[in-house]
């Protein structure tokens, strides 16, 4: 299972990458896409939406199941990955790159550090299985 | 750990993701369910269906026994190897299981006998049911054939690719097979049947030979496909899944299986006949329809179907249709349903089109 060491994770399987400019990019982990199977739709939130950590704000539908996506961190949605409208399978093939879902302008930059690092996330997955 | 088919090691070698299916460890996919689905529609894919239950019905009363056991009438099987799809009903007209029965002939054995293929999840119940109903007949024997593995090779190029790995005699046999016909060849059984809406074969193979057969097919360019693709393919084809689209409480008349009931000859008594006749007289209140969601989202089983704000049934099977690029479903609804209705999707009412429950055949969209 691919878990990049420069990313942070929520226990609900979203990842966050700190862009260093007060924004983060987020998506779902390789483990999450593997559990879901082929993704066929991604419901994206509106740009400008304010979210709190843990809030449901997107939905990923695979052939198998619908899965709510929770904001891993509080802030404002400043960009959405519109490519996913036509190529939702990017969530499967490139979960950490082309399959990103939104960019969030952080309300509090310190929150990033509070998320799980790669080792801690790997341990979470190991416990689940 | 569940039961393993004779192809288990092949599945591991080919990177299958395994899931529990009716007590068996079966491949759900080998990477991408959607890719496997497309391969079957466009080329050829193969499925391990060895978990299914094969029962041979022999004896002088075999035909009369099956005419009593099944709602469809095996008297319709007039040609060697011909296959029939039927429900096996209970006394209240509910479906104990759906199955395929082949007319077999063997010059070395006395006359006609039959091969029945039932579902894996219902195996024990079916075997008990079938055995119980032999009581009325003097000369019927039921023999389960667990030593036969089964591979379904499906898709427009399936027959050609299977032919490329067979001996000349068997190539001739499969080339001469009619649709819905199956014939034996030295312990193997080749049937032109399937569960995908594409042309193809279901091949029963003595399990000691099946791994080599599977590998030869793979080398000939037949892609291994899992139960995930099998489910979206059968849904597009409008084929029922036992336990989802019908069960012991559901009449075949409410499960789009009316065509499988042989009402004539009227004097033929079969299990469930009286109940079905009463239902037919009273008028059937629910039917199985197809739903198409042209906007985004995926219909899922158990979502409620609404007509004018009133609950009017529920989805029995729903998924994404890779061929059509949108979601489709089968739903059991009030028989008076119009051309459109709504589905309660996670609290949101979404409009869907109501069609006959058949969406794709031989790679092409069939509903309008």
Interface residues (C-beta under 8 A of the other chain):
Chain A: X37 X38 X40 X41 X43 X61 X63 X64 X65 X66 X89 X92
Chain B: X28 X29 X32 X33 X34 X228 X232 X296 X297 X298 X300 X319 X320 X322 X346
